[in-house]
Amino acid sequence: MLVAEIEGKVAGMLFAEIYDFEDSPIATGYHQIEINELSVLPEYARLSIGSKLMQGAEKWAKDQGITNLSVLVYAFNEEAQSFYSSNGYKPYSIKMEKNIEMEKE
C-alpha cells in the first residue's frame, strides 16, 4: 500500500498486489501487479496525487522485476478511464455480464 500525505494528513492511497502464475501451465513465470484501489480525497483532487501514486506503483513493480501493471475500471467510469489513459494505460480486455431473472415457481 502506498499512501500520499500532505502536511501530515492522508491525501490518497493506492493498494496493489502481485499476481504470479507459477502454477499455470499456460502462463508459467508470468508476473503482474494489479492496482486494486486508488483513492484521492476530494479536497486533494487535481493535484497530481493519483499520478504520483501510480508512479510509485510503477517503481515498486520495477523493484520487483515486474513489467506489467493492470487496473480494472468500470465501463461507466469515464473519468477513471481518462485518468489511467493519461498515465499510459491502454484497454486490454472487456468483461461482459448479463443479469438474468429467476423464474418464479
Steps between C-alpha positions, in 0.01 A plus 500: 500500500623845410375805689525864393515756777476878488599689814468183706150416374415203280406633157480176305589133488574225253471128573657252261580129501745282317342214310721221382395214285765246598246218517345580163602271214429786258656801672787349698738765623261786422466763771275803512411772743132582523392837633202412720421839648599858429333773701568869542294708740286760318674795662829378347366424152678645196834532683665207311485283812345209309769519234773511763352194669493321163865592448574353842326176398707489180821546699394221734430279197846567358657427839323161491614432142141522374425683177122467479244696702124483458191665643131416472284798408122494475369587154281781638794667678623718216694728735707206628552372145628842398730515803655159433534576128684821584736287709579268207249219559317352203191279481595133502184295544128554540296323766137458403214398723132434483247502782233236467169478677418192700182320402227506760371164607 
